[in-house]
Each structure stands twice: as C-alpha cells, then as structure tokens.
Amino acid sequence: MAMKIIILEDNEERRAAMRRCLDDRFYQYEARFFDDAAELIDYLRANLNDTLVISLDHDLELKPTPTGEMTDPGTGRDVADYLARTAPVCPVVIHTTNSSAAVGMEMVLQDAHWETRCVLPCDDLEWIPTQWFQSIRRAIVGPLRRSVEGRSL
C-alpha cells in the first residue's frame, strides 16, 4: 500500500498548486485532498498508519448540497482534535491565514506529542512552492534522515 500525503484544503487554486509541487518531487506517494473535516477524519480512521504527512487548513467554506442547501464542512481544528486523541504517526503541517486558529491547532497537537510545522499563507499562491512545500519536504525527509543518521555504519 502506498504511503499517503493527506491535505485538508478547500480552495481549488491552492489544491492545484500543491498537487503540482507534490507531483514534481513526491510522485511516488499518493496525494489525497479533502475539503470536509468529517470526511477526512473518516478516511484517517482507516488509513492513518499509511500516512506520511498531514497538511491542515483551518477555515473551510460552506459547501452546497445537491438540493442547493449549504452544509458546514467543519474546520481543521476538528481534525486536529481527532488526531490529538490518537498516537502520533507523522508530522502535521498547519497552513492557514487564521493565525489564532493555527496556534490552537498547534497547541492541541503538540500537547498530544504530534510533530507540527506552521505555514502562514501569503502572496496569493507564492507561499505554496516555497514555504508550504519546504515544510512538507522537511516533514517527509526529516524522519528518513534521522533514521539513517541513527544507524551504525
């Protein structure tokens, strides 16, 4: 089973920019995008152990239902609260313009011993191939580097 990069992001332009970065450098991993916190939590219940890194946005836009009503997709904090009740298995990158929500998400995850990184989006999409992707790369490569350094040669 392929290791997964899991991303909670509801903005299509951001998702496309993130996918381009991942397809270029981490094509060997499956990238899964979600725009609904409850759907992501359901997915993680079955796939968390196959997850390499999780990236969470906080504020998600209301979604239209097939009947035209609007539904609340939750927030990244919902996912952070779920993760805080599970054993840490991978780093979490928090990417949100809501800085107070980012602090809360980071605190709840760190209190549960999850490794976290925070990225503050800026300059339209320019932060994605720079700050966000560097954080994702460090999250993926860091554990590999640590495991190699820890071995006796």
N, C-alpha and C positions, 0 to 999 in steps of 0.2 A: 504494500500500500504506500502511495507517495506521501511524503511529508507535505504539510499544507501551510500556506501563509493566509491568515484569516483577517479580513478587513471589514470593519463597520464604517460605511461611508455612503451617504445618500445622494451626493452630487455627481452627476454623470461625467462632467468635465474632469473633476478630480479623479474619479474612478478610471477614466481613460488614461490620464497622465500616470497614475500609479501603475496601471497594467503595462504601459509602455516600459517603465523602469524595470518592472519585475520580469517581463518577457525578454528584455535585453540581457539581464545579468543572472536572473534566477529562474530561467526557463525550466529547469529540472524539477522545480517544486510546483505544486498545484496552488494557484491563487484563487481564493473563494471570497467573493464580495457579498455583503449583506446590507440591506437598508432598513432592517427591522430588528430591534434588540431581542424580542422574544424568539424570532426565527433563528437568530444566531445562537442564543442560549440552547435551544433545542438541538441545533447542529453540534454544539460543543459537548453536550451530554454524551453523544455517540462518538465524537472524533477528537476530543481534547488531547488524548495521548499521541495522536498523529500530527499535532500542531507544532510548527517550528517557531512561529511568532504571531502575535495578535496585534492589530492596529485598530484603535478605537477613536471614533469621532464621538462627541457628546450630543450635540443638538441635531436632531433628525426632523425633517419636515413631515407634516401630516401627509398621509397617503390616501388617494381616492380609492374607494371600493368599486366593484363592478356596478353597484347600484347608484353610484355618484355621491355617496356619503364619504366623509373624511374619517380616517382612523389614525390613532396615535401610535407611531412605531416605537415608542419608548425612547430611551437615551443610552448613551454609552455607560452611564453610571449604573444602569440596570445590569449590564454585562459585567462591569467591574464588581458589583456586589455579588453576582453569581460566582465569579472567579475567586473572590475572597473566601468563599465557603468551600473551595476545592484546593487540593495540593498543587503548588506551583509546578508547571511543566515547561514553561517557555517564557521569554521576555514579552512584555506588553509595551507597545508604543502608543502613547496618547497624543492624538492630533486634533486640536480643537481651538477655535478662536475664543471660546468661553473659558477664560483663564481661571475663574473661581471654580468652575466645574472640573477643570483639569486638576487643580490642586486636590479637590475632594476625591476624585478617582484615583489619583496617585497615592494619596494617604491610605485609602482603604486597601489598595493592592499591596503597598509596602508593609502595612501592618500585618498582612497575611503572608509576607515574605516573597511576594512576586517581584521580579526584577522589572523596573519600569524605566522608560525614557519619555520625555515630553517634547513635542514639537509645536510651536505656535505658527499656524499658517499666516503667510504674508505675501505681498506682491503677486496677487492673483494666484497663478499656479506655479510660480517660480520656486516656491519652497519645496515642492514635491521632488524634483530630481536632485535637489541639494540636501536640505535639512532632513526631510522625511526619509528619502532613500538612504542617506548615510546612517540614520538611526536604525532602519530596517537591516541594512548590511551589517552594522555592528552587532545587532541582536542575533543575526544568523551566524556570522563568522566568529564572534567572540567566544561562544561555547566551544566551537571547533578548535580555535586557537588554544584555549585553556586546556582542552583535553590532550592536545599534542604536547604542550609545554609541561604538563604533569607527568608524562611518560618518561621512563628511563630509556635512554638510547644506548 
